[in-house]
């Protein structure tokens, strides 16, 4: 029976025609397992996951495996991006049992959902043996299986508990976090840790704010070095912009090719803020190209941003992206082909595994050569090169991209995830603000930048409207939608935090009161439904579906934790609205994370970023003016904004904009009002006086 055909998840739809008799996550599936007295097989993955595809092709598409699963189990397929609560609970169990985690995640559970055996990817022979062994254990060693399950549930209940130690998130703890990151920094290759190496976007955002507060040259250098290494490596798409999920090596050469919305949104913020603070030309270019990638490749007209581009193309990883020297010459000609090979470090040996030819001596129908293939990475500096070199590089990039567009392309996971779309909105708002203060008419790419800004502005506004119109149902946020149809899964804490923060950012960009009102509504739901007694938060609402444990993870991983996201939104909303109880809630939430900030800085980057905002004030900057886009006071406010500052500009007493209430022009001139932590300085009308108040 095909129970997945009506799913909103592209991942579930990929499995709709499997011989495995899949169920979606639902009460009926567990009731069926209880009726049949068989274990539940829970398979968790996502549409862009390479090894999920491998296990699907090897096992779930196999008739023999399908018959074995159907005879002995009730099989449930879960999209981790659509049900992060389910994923969090069983990932904790998997890590407790195996010491590691990842996707595909393979969990065997009792009919009440209690996990008793967990793992990740299993090759087909191993998976067949596992199915047979688990089936035998369920029939012949039931008591031992149930004891194992009870022990796992006890372990994950402790791992997800709230009510631990709390402490204020002080300057000392944030300084200790920066010191720990500096000590763990990879001085040779940049970033943190070895292979696989993930882009540390949230840690870089924290270090930028730490540098602003303390003047730390070390924090800034870590950001600049890492930003350059990632941008020049294979992790960054040198032709179309955007970043892959991670590097399979320690030096950013070969990526795992999937491109996730959340990574690109968070990295856009890093490069944008680095550009704002330093004027760095590489940061400017990468921010521009990442914004263009989001607006062109992931935004769906009239809707939101798609979740990801697949790691594979036609079942082959890297098929779209890699090159040989021969292919470069075929596209560019002899001279420019050699120029491109040197610039992008494309060699006969290659940096990626060679592909067998299926046609000509050099190039097959899929675009691969007989020699080793290479991932493009920028081996030479172009941002500070002579104009003729930059012109030649741009020409080469344009022609290679046009040729690459004729190759088979990776699939797009086009579901709209609320939290990730919130991250994208916030990032694009920051990008537009910096474009407004950094780009002048005499810049060599001013027209290009302005064009990207216009498209990005339209994309983020359409996305915000989509979230407000489609994802908000009866005052509650839903997690995901597809093709304009919202799914059933409820929004989790990270959805409320990321979307509320995005609406606060859009309120600052547009001066429209409705976005602040919507943000406040989401935060009120979070405080009423997700709050824990110690000041922390659960990841699911108090009226959500009950799982074997209620997740409450305080650590930042691939995305901000729900707790960090809600603290960031509470902080921004308090500054914009003037309502102190939201700030108090943010401080209480961060106090539950503070004990681990100084010890595990790599996993608390977004919490520390928000901590820097609270320590700074954050500043509340209101500029009353008839020209909110181009007034010199507005430009100065954005250029010199301290960490986490909010900036609102517009006419006095604009409806729905608390920062502009009761703030008149002084002597008929545009006027800036600066407050910090609800304590205000005198209004000023000159740029110099405003800058003095902000620095």
C-alpha positions in Angstrom: 0.0 0.0 0.0 1.4 3.4 -1.0 0.8 5.6 2.1 3.4 8.2 1.2 1.9 9.5 -2.1 0.2 12.4 -0.4 3.2 13.5 1.7 4.4 17.1 1.6 8.0 15.8 2.2 10.1 15.2 -1.0 12.0 12.7 1.0 8.9 10.6 1.8 7.8 10.9 -1.8 11.2 9.5 -2.9 10.2 6.3 -1.1 6.5 6.2 -2.1 7.0 3.4 -4.7 9.4 1.2 -2.6 8.5 -2.4 -2.1 8.7 -1.6 1.6 5.2 -1.0 3.0 6.1 2.4 4.5 3.9 4.3 6.9 4.4 8.0 7.7 4.9 8.9 11.3 1.4 8.5 12.8 -0.4 6.8 15.7 -2.0 4.3 13.3 1.4 2.9 12.5 2.2 2.1 16.1 -1.3 0.7 16.6 -0.7 -1.6 13.7 2.6 -2.8 15.2 0.8 -3.5 18.5 -2.0 -5.4 16.7 0.5 -7.5 14.8 2.9 -7.8 17.8 5.9 -6.8 15.8 8.7 -4.2 16.2 8.7 -0.9 14.5 11.5 0.0 12.0 12.0 3.8 12.0 14.1 5.1 9.1 15.0 8.8 9.4 16.7 10.8 6.7 16.3 13.8 4.3 16.0 14.4 0.6 19.5 15.7 0.0 21.3 13.0 2.0 23.7 11.0 -0.2 23.9 7.9 2.1 20.1 7.9 2.5 20.0 7.5 -1.3 22.6 4.7 -1.2 20.7 2.7 1.4 17.4 3.3 -0.5 18.9 1.9 -3.7 20.6 -1.0 -2.0 17.9 -2.1 0.4 14.6 -0.3 0.3 14.2 -0.6 -3.5 15.0 -4.3 -3.2 12.1 -6.7 -3.4 13.7 -9.3 -1.1 14.5 -6.8 1.5 11.0 -5.3 1.2 9.4 -8.7 1.8 11.6 -9.2 4.8 10.7 -5.8 6.3 7.0 -6.2 5.6 6.8 -9.7 7.1 8.4 -8.8 10.4 8.0 -5.1 11.1 5.9 -2.0 10.7 8.1 0.4 8.8 7.9 4.1 9.3 9.7 6.7 7.2 10.5 10.1 8.7 11.9 13.3 7.2 14.1 14.7 9.9 13.7 18.2 8.5 9.9 18.0 8.8 9.9 16.3 12.2 13.0 17.5 14.0 11.4 16.5 17.3 11.2 12.8 16.3 14.7 13.1 14.9 16.1 14.6 18.1 14.7 11.9 20.4 16.0 9.0 18.3 19.3 10.6 17.4 19.9 11.0 21.1 19.1 7.3 21.5 21.4 6.4 18.6 24.3 8.4 20.0 23.8 6.9 23.5 23.9 3.4 22.0 26.6 3.8 19.4 28.6 6.9 20.4 27.9 8.5 17.1 25.0 9.6 14.9 24.1 10.6 11.4 21.7 9.9 8.5 20.2 7.6 7.4 19.3 6.7 11.0 17.9 3.2 11.5 16.0 2.6 14.7 14.2 -0.5 15.9 11.5 0.2 18.5 8.7 -1.4 20.4 5.1 -0.7 19.4 5.0 2.1 22.0 8.0 3.8 20.3 10.7 2.8 22.8 14.0 2.3 20.9 16.0 -0.8 21.7 18.5 -1.0 18.8 19.9 2.0 16.8 22.3 2.6 14.0 22.9 4.6 10.9 23.7 3.3 7.4 23.9 -0.5 6.9 25.0 -2.1 3.6 22.4 -4.5 2.2 24.0 -7.8 3.5 24.4 -6.3 7.0 20.9 -4.9 7.0 19.4 -8.2 6.0 21.3 -10.0 8.8 20.2 -7.2 11.2 16.5 -7.6 10.3 16.7 -11.3 10.9 18.5 -10.9 14.2 16.1 -8.3 15.5 13.2 -10.4 14.5 14.6 -13.4 16.3 15.4 -11.4 19.4 11.8 -9.9 19.5 10.3 -13.4 19.3 12.7 -15.3 21.5 14.3 -12.8 23.9 11.4 -10.3 24.5 12.3 -9.5 28.1 15.9 -8.6 27.3 14.7 -6.4 24.4 12.3 -4.6 26.7 15.0 -4.1 29.4 17.3 -2.7 26.7 14.6 -0.3 25.6 13.9 0.9 29.1 17.6 1.6 29.7 17.8 3.6 26.4 14.7 5.7 27.4 16.2 6.4 30.8 19.4 7.5 29.1 17.8 9.8 26.6 15.5 11.3 29.3 18.5 12.4 31.2 20.3 13.7 28.1 17.2 15.9 27.2 16.4 17.0 30.7 15.9 20.6 31.8 16.5 22.0 35.3 20.3 21.9 35.4 22.6 24.5 36.8 22.2 28.1 35.7 24.4 31.2 35.7 24.5 34.7 34.1 26.1 34.7 30.7 28.9 37.2 31.7 31.7 38.9 29.8 34.1 36.6 31.5 32.3 33.5 30.1 32.1 35.0 26.6 35.8 35.8 26.8 36.5 32.3 27.9 34.5 31.0 24.9 36.6 33.1 22.5 39.8 31.9 24.2 38.7 28.3 23.8 37.9 28.7 20.1 41.3 30.3 19.6 43.0 27.4 21.3 41.1 24.8 19.2 41.6 26.8 16.0 43.3 25.0 13.0 46.1 27.4 12.4 47.1 25.7 9.1 43.8 25.1 7.4 41.4 27.4 9.3 38.2 26.4 10.9 37.9 23.8 13.7 38.5 20.1 13.9 39.6 17.7 11.2 37.8 15.8 8.5 35.0 16.1 7.8 35.1 19.8 8.4 32.0 21.9 8.7 31.6 25.6 8.2 31.6 27.1 11.7 29.2 30.0 10.9 27.7 30.5 14.3 31.1 30.6 16.0 32.3 33.1 13.4 29.3 35.3 14.1 30.2 35.2 17.8 33.8 36.0 17.2 32.9 39.0 15.0 30.7 40.4 17.9 33.4 39.6 20.4 35.9 41.5 18.3 33.5 44.5 18.2 33.2 44.5 22.0 36.8 43.8 22.9 38.8 44.9 19.9 40.4 41.4 19.9 42.6 41.1 16.8 42.8 37.4 17.4 39.0 36.9 17.1 38.9 38.9 13.9 41.9 37.1 12.4 40.2 33.7 13.0 37.1 34.9 11.1 39.1 36.4 8.2 41.3 33.4 7.8 38.4 30.9 8.0 36.2 33.0 5.7 39.0 33.2 3.1 39.8 29.5 3.3 36.2 28.4 2.9 35.6 30.9 0.0 38.7 29.8 -1.9 38.1 26.1 -1.3 35.9 23.6 -3.0 33.3 24.1 -0.3 32.3 27.3 -2.1 30.8 27.0 -5.6 33.3 29.1 -7.6 30.8 29.5 -10.5 27.3 29.9 -9.1 28.0 30.9 -5.5 26.7 29.2 -2.4 28.3 26.7 -0.1 28.2 22.9 0.2 27.3 21.2 3.5 30.8 20.3 4.6 34.3 19.4 3.3 35.2 15.7 3.4 38.8 16.7 4.1 40.4 19.0 6.6 41.5 21.7 4.1 38.2 22.6 2.4 39.1 21.0 -1.0 36.4 18.4 -1.7 32.9 19.1 -0.5 29.9 16.9 0.2 28.0 18.5 -2.5 24.6 19.1 -1.0 23.8 22.7 -0.5 21.6 23.5 2.5 19.5 26.6 3.0 20.5 27.1 6.6 24.2 26.9 6.0 24.0 29.5 3.2 21.9 31.8 5.3 24.2 31.7 8.2 27.3 32.0 6.1 25.7 35.0 4.3 25.5 36.7 7.7 29.2 36.0 8.4 30.5 37.4 5.1 28.1 40.3 5.2 29.1 41.4 8.7 32.8 40.9 7.9 32.3 43.1 4.9 30.5 45.7 7.0 33.2 45.8 9.7 36.3 45.7 7.5 35.3 46.5 3.9 37.1 43.2 2.9 36.6 42.8 -0.9 36.5 39.0 -0.7 33.8 39.1 1.9 31.9 41.5 -0.3 32.1 39.3 -3.3 31.1 36.1 -1.4 28.2 37.9 0.4 27.0 39.1 -3.0 27.2 35.7 -4.7 25.7 33.9 -1.7 22.7 36.3 -1.7 22.4 35.7 -5.4 22.5 32.0 -4.9 19.7 32.1 -2.4 17.5 34.4 -4.5 18.1 32.7 -7.8 18.6 29.0 -6.9 16.6 28.4 -3.8 13.8 30.9 -3.7 10.5 29.7 -5.2 8.5 32.5 -6.9 5.5 33.5 -4.8 6.6 31.3 -1.9 9.6 30.6 0.3 13.1 29.2 0.0 13.6 25.5 -0.8 15.5 23.5 1.8 18.4 22.1 -0.3 20.0 21.1 -3.5 20.8 17.4 -3.6 24.3 16.0 -3.1 23.8 13.6 -6.1 23.0 14.1 -9.7 21.5 11.0 -11.4 22.8 9.0 -8.4 26.4 10.3 -8.8 27.9 12.7 -6.3 29.7 15.6 -7.9 28.4 14.9 -11.4 27.4 18.5 -12.0 30.4 20.2 -10.5 33.7 18.6 -11.3 36.1 19.3 -14.3 39.1 18.0 -16.1 41.7 20.2 -18.0 40.4 18.8 -21.3 36.9 19.9 -20.5 38.1 23.4 -19.6 39.8 23.7 -23.0 36.7 22.4 -24.8 34.6 25.2 -23.3 37.1 28.0 -23.1 39.7 27.4 -25.8 43.4 26.6 -25.4 44.6 29.9 -23.7 41.6 30.5 -21.4 41.4 26.8 -20.6 45.0 26.8 -19.3 44.3 30.1 -17.5 41.3 28.5 -15.8 43.1 25.3 -14.9 45.8 27.3 -13.2 43.3 29.6 -11.5 41.1 26.8 -10.2 43.8 24.2 -9.6 42.4 21.7 -12.1 45.0 19.0 -12.9 45.3 15.7 -14.8 45.5 13.9 -11.5 42.5 15.6 -10.1 41.2 16.2 -6.6 38.1 14.1 -6.9 37.8 10.4 -7.9 38.0 9.8 -11.7 34.9 8.8 -13.6 34.9 6.2 -16.4 34.3 7.6 -19.9 31.3 6.3 -21.8 31.8 8.0 -25.1 34.7 9.9 -26.6 38.3 9.5 -25.6 38.2 12.5 -23.2 34.7 13.5 -22.4 31.7 11.3 -21.8 28.0 12.1 -22.2 27.7 13.0 -18.5 30.4 15.6 -18.7 33.2 13.5 -17.1 36.6 12.9 -18.5 38.8 9.8 -18.4 41.4 11.7 -16.3 40.9 12.5 -12.7 38.3 15.2 -12.1 38.8 18.3 -9.9 36.6 20.4 -7.7 37.1 24.0 -8.6 38.9 26.0 -5.9 40.4 29.5 -6.2 44.1 29.0 -6.2 45.0 32.6 -7.0 43.8 35.8 -5.6 41.3 37.7 -7.8 39.8 40.2 -5.5 42.9 42.4 -5.4 44.2 41.4 -8.8 44.7 43.8 -11.7 41.5 44.8 -13.6 42.4 42.8 -16.7 42.8 39.6 -14.6 39.5 40.2 -12.9 37.8 40.8 -16.2 39.3 37.6 -17.6 38.2 35.6 -14.5 34.6 36.9 -14.8 34.5 35.9 -18.5 35.8 32.5 -17.7 33.3 32.0 -14.8 30.4 33.1 -17.0 31.3 30.7 -19.8 32.0 27.7 -17.5 28.7 28.3 -15.7 26.8 28.4 -19.0 28.4 25.1 -20.0 27.8 23.6 -16.6 24.1 24.5 -16.8 23.8 22.1 -19.8 24.8 19.2 -17.6 22.4 17.2 -15.5 21.5 19.1 -12.4 21.0 18.1 -8.8 17.4 17.7 -7.5 16.0 20.4 -5.3 14.2 19.6 -2.0 11.5 22.3 -2.4 9.8 22.0 0.9 9.8 25.3 2.8 11.0 24.9 6.4 9.9 27.7 8.7 13.0 28.0 10.8 15.4 27.9 7.8 13.4 30.5 5.9 13.6 32.7 9.0 17.4 32.4 8.9 17.4 33.4 5.2 15.2 36.4 5.8 17.4 37.7 8.6 20.5 37.2 6.5 19.1 38.9 3.5 17.9 41.9 5.5 21.4 42.3 6.9 22.9 42.0 3.4 20.6 44.7 2.1 21.4 47.0 5.0 25.2 46.7 4.3 24.7 47.1 0.5 23.0 50.4 1.3 25.9 51.7 3.3 28.9 50.1 1.5 28.0 50.3 -2.3 28.6 53.6 -4.1 27.7 54.5 -7.7 31.4 54.4 -8.7 31.9 50.8 -7.6 32.9 48.6 -10.6 30.0 46.2 -9.9 27.5 48.7 -8.5 24.9 47.8 -11.1 25.3 44.1 -10.4 25.0 44.6 -6.7 22.0 46.8 -7.0 20.3 44.2 -9.2 21.0 41.4 -6.7 19.7 43.6 -3.9 16.4 44.2 -5.8 15.9 40.5 -6.4 16.9 39.6 -2.8 14.5 42.2 -1.4 11.6 40.7 -3.4 12.5 37.2 -2.4 12.7 37.9 1.3 9.4 39.8 1.3 7.6 37.1 -0.6 9.0 34.5 1.9 7.9 36.5 4.9 4.4 36.8 3.4 4.4 33.1 2.7 5.3 32.3 6.3 2.6 34.7 7.6 -0.1 33.5 5.2 0.6 29.7 4.9 2.6 28.6 8.0 0.6 30.5 10.6 -2.6 28.4 11.2 -5.0 29.5 14.0 -2.2 31.5 15.6 0.2 28.6 15.7 3.2 28.0 13.5 3.5 24.9 11.3 6.9 23.5 10.5 6.9 22.9 6.7 5.0 23.5 3.5 5.3 22.5 -0.2 3.7 24.0 -3.3 1.8 26.4 -1.1 0.2 23.7 1.0 1.2 23.6 4.7 2.0 20.2 6.3 0.5 18.9 9.5 3.7 18.9 11.8 3.6 21.7 14.3 6.4 24.2 14.5 9.1 23.5 17.1 10.9 26.0 19.2 13.6 26.8 16.6 10.8 27.7 14.1 9.3 30.2 16.5 12.7 31.7 17.4 14.1 32.0 13.8 10.8 33.3 12.3 10.3 35.8 15.1 13.8 37.0 14.7 13.2 37.3 11.0 10.1 39.3 11.5 12.0 41.7 13.8 14.6 42.1 11.1 11.9 42.8 8.5 10.3 45.4 10.8 13.6 47.2 10.9 14.0 47.1 7.1 10.5 48.2 6.2 9.3 50.2 9.2 6.0 48.3 9.1 4.4 47.5 12.4 2.7 44.3 11.4 6.0 42.4 11.4 6.7 43.4 14.9 3.2 42.4 15.9 3.6 39.0 14.3 7.0 38.5 16.0 5.4 39.3 19.4 2.6 36.8 18.8 5.1 34.0 18.1 7.1 34.8 21.2 4.0 34.8 23.3 3.2 31.3 22.1 6.8 30.2 22.9 6.6 31.6 26.4 3.2 30.1 27.0 3.8 26.7 25.4 7.5 25.9 25.3 8.9 27.4 28.5 10.5 25.3 31.2 10.4 26.1 34.9 14.2 26.9 35.1 14.0 29.7 32.5 14.9 27.3 29.6 12.7 25.9 26.9 11.6 22.6 25.6 11.9 22.1 21.8 8.2 21.0 21.6 5.1 22.6 22.9 3.3 21.4 26.0 0.3 20.3 23.8 2.5 18.6 21.1 2.5 14.9 20.4 4.0 13.0 23.3 7.2 11.1 22.3 9.2 8.8 24.5 11.1 11.9 25.7 10.4 15.6 25.4 13.5 17.1 23.6 15.2 20.1 25.1 18.7 20.4 23.5 20.5 23.5 24.6 23.4 23.2 22.1 23.9 24.7 18.7 24.7 22.2 16.0 24.0 22.6 12.2 21.5 25.3 13.1 20.9 27.4 16.2 19.3 25.4 19.0 15.7 26.3 19.7 16.8 27.9 22.9 19.5 30.1 21.3 17.1 31.1 18.5 14.3 32.1 20.9 16.8 34.0 23.0 18.0 36.0 20.0 14.4 36.8 19.0 13.4 37.8 22.5 16.4 40.1 22.7 15.6 41.8 19.4 11.9 42.1 20.2 12.6 43.6 23.6 14.8 46.3 22.1 12.2 47.1 19.4 9.2 47.1 21.6 10.6 48.4 24.9 8.9 45.6 26.9 11.4 44.4 29.5 9.8 41.0 30.2 11.0 39.7 26.9 14.6 40.7 27.7 14.3 39.0 31.1 13.1 35.9 29.4 16.1 36.0 27.0 18.5 36.4 30.0 16.9 33.5 31.8 17.1 31.3 28.7 20.8 32.1 28.2 21.5 31.4 31.9 20.6 27.8 31.3 23.3 27.6 28.5 25.9 29.7 30.3 27.5 26.8 32.2 28.5 25.1 29.0 29.5 28.2 27.0 33.0 28.5 28.4 33.6 24.7 28.2 32.0 23.8 24.9 32.2 27.0 22.8 32.0 25.2 19.5 28.5 24.1 20.3 27.1 27.3 21.8 28.0 29.8 19.0 24.5 31.3 18.6 23.9 31.5 22.3 27.2 33.4 22.7 26.3 35.6 19.7 23.1 36.6 21.5 25.0 37.0 24.8 27.2 39.6 23.1 24.1 41.5 22.0 22.8 41.5 25.6 26.1 42.5 27.0 26.3 45.4 24.5 22.8 46.6 25.5 21.7 45.9 22.9 21.6 49.5 21.4 18.2 50.8 20.3 18.7 53.3 17.5 15.8 55.3 16.1 16.3 57.8 13.3 13.4 60.1 12.6 13.6 61.2 8.9 11.7 61.5 5.7 14.4 59.5 4.0 14.8 56.2 5.9 16.9 54.6 3.1 19.5 57.3 2.4 19.7 59.7 5.3 23.3 60.0 6.4 22.3 59.3 10.0 20.7 56.0 8.9 23.9 55.1 7.0 26.0 55.9 10.0 23.8 53.9 12.4 24.1 50.8 10.3 27.8 51.2 9.6 28.7 51.7 13.3 26.0 49.6 14.9 27.3 47.7 18.0 26.7 44.0 18.4 23.0 43.1 18.2 21.8 46.7 17.8 18.4 47.4 16.3 17.9 50.3 13.9 14.6 51.7 12.9 14.2 54.8 10.7 11.1 56.7 9.5 8.7 59.5 10.2 7.9 60.4 13.8 5.1 58.4 15.5 4.8 55.9 12.7 2.0 53.5 13.6 3.1 50.2 15.0 6.8 51.3 15.4 7.5 51.8 19.2 11.0 53.2 18.6 9.6 56.1 16.6 6.9 57.0 19.2 7.2 60.5 20.8 10.4 61.2 19.0 10.2 64.4 17.0 12.6 66.1 14.6 14.9 68.5 16.4 14.9 72.0 14.9 13.2 70.5 11.9 16.2 68.3 11.1 16.5 64.5 10.9 17.4 63.2 14.4 18.9 60.1 15.9 17.8 58.7 19.3 20.2 56.2 20.9 19.3 54.1 23.9 21.1 51.2 25.5 19.3 48.7 27.7 16.3 51.1 27.9 18.5 54.0 29.0 18.6 56.9 26.5 21.2 59.5 25.5 20.4 63.0 24.2 19.0 63.2 20.6 21.6 64.2 18.0 21.3 65.6 14.5 24.9 65.2 13.2 26.7 62.1 12.0 29.7 62.8 14.2 27.6 63.0 17.3 25.8 59.8 16.5 29.1 57.9 15.8 30.4 59.2 19.1 27.4 57.7 20.9 27.9 54.3 19.2 31.7 53.9 19.6 
